[in-house]
Amino acid sequence: MPRSQNKVASHRRRKRILARAKGYWGARSKVLTVAKHHLDKAEQHAYRDRRTKKREFRTLWITRINAAARQHGTTYSKLIEALNKKGIEINRRVLADLATRSPEAFGAVVKFANV
């Protein structure tokens, strides 16, 4: 009895993998085993970097807040401490947005914190 190969399923699987590897350079988008390897790597990087992105944005926000706070005669750590003591719950993302888009509003926050 001849061996059953299930060509329909394997062809679909191959097409799905190669479609996801579309745009990759050279054999990475044409050869199934190479494409599989590079798709696995791409998924690892995507998973890792979704977490790294959060870290990088937080450091960016802190840098922006610190720069704006220094223009108002204080530092980042003193500002955050004063905001916490006053019970003002404003996150770093919003503070950084205020610092870049409307410096006068950020100045009002600093003044209200009485640093």
C-alpha positions in Angstrom: 0.0 0.0 0.0 1.4 3.4 -0.9 2.4 5.9 1.8 -0.1 8.7 2.4 1.6 12.1 2.4 -1.3 14.5 3.0 -0.1 17.0 0.4 -3.0 19.4 0.9 -2.2 20.1 4.6 1.6 20.3 4.1 1.1 22.6 1.1 -1.1 24.9 3.2 1.4 24.9 6.0 4.2 25.8 3.6 2.2 28.6 2.0 1.3 30.0 5.4 4.9 30.0 6.6 6.2 31.5 3.4 3.5 34.2 3.4 4.5 35.3 6.8 8.1 35.4 5.7 7.2 37.6 2.7 9.6 40.6 2.4 12.5 38.8 4.0 15.8 38.9 2.1 16.9 36.1 -0.1 16.4 32.5 1.0 14.7 33.7 4.1 11.5 34.3 2.1 11.8 31.4 -0.3 13.2 28.3 1.4 10.9 26.7 3.9 13.4 25.6 6.5 15.3 28.9 6.4 12.0 30.9 6.5 10.9 28.8 9.5 14.1 29.5 11.4 13.9 33.3 10.7 10.2 33.5 11.6 11.0 31.8 15.0 13.8 34.4 15.6 11.4 37.2 14.6 8.8 36.0 17.0 11.4 35.8 19.8 12.5 39.4 19.1 8.9 40.6 19.0 8.1 39.0 22.3 11.2 40.3 24.0 10.9 43.8 22.5 7.3 44.3 23.6 8.7 44.2 27.1 11.8 46.3 26.3 9.6 49.0 24.7 7.9 49.6 28.0 11.3 50.1 29.7 12.6 52.4 27.0 9.5 54.6 27.0 9.7 54.9 30.8 13.3 56.1 30.7 12.4 58.5 27.9 9.6 60.0 30.0 11.8 60.3 33.0 14.5 62.1 30.9 11.9 64.5 29.6 10.4 65.2 33.0 13.9 65.8 34.5 14.9 68.2 31.7 11.7 70.2 32.2 11.9 70.1 36.0 15.5 71.5 35.8 14.2 74.5 33.8 11.9 75.2 36.7 14.7 75.0 39.3 14.2 71.5 40.6 15.1 67.9 39.8 13.1 64.9 38.8 13.5 63.1 42.1 12.5 66.2 44.1 9.5 66.8 41.9 8.2 63.2 42.1 8.7 63.2 45.9 6.8 66.5 46.2 4.0 65.2 44.0 3.7 62.0 46.1 3.7 64.0 49.4 0.9 66.2 48.0 -1.0 63.1 47.0 -1.1 64.1 43.3 -1.4 60.9 41.3 -0.2 61.8 37.8 1.8 59.2 35.9 5.1 59.8 34.2 3.6 59.5 30.7 1.2 62.4 31.3 3.9 64.5 33.0 6.3 64.0 30.1 3.5 64.9 27.7 2.8 68.1 29.6 6.5 68.9 29.7 6.9 68.6 25.9 3.5 69.9 24.6 2.6 72.6 27.2 5.4 73.8 29.3 3.2 76.3 31.1 0.9 73.6 32.4 3.9 71.6 33.5 5.2 74.8 35.3 1.8 75.0 37.1 2.1 71.4 38.2 5.6 72.1 39.6 4.4 75.3 41.3 1.5 73.4 42.8 3.8 70.8 44.2 5.8 73.6 45.9 9.2 72.1 45.2 
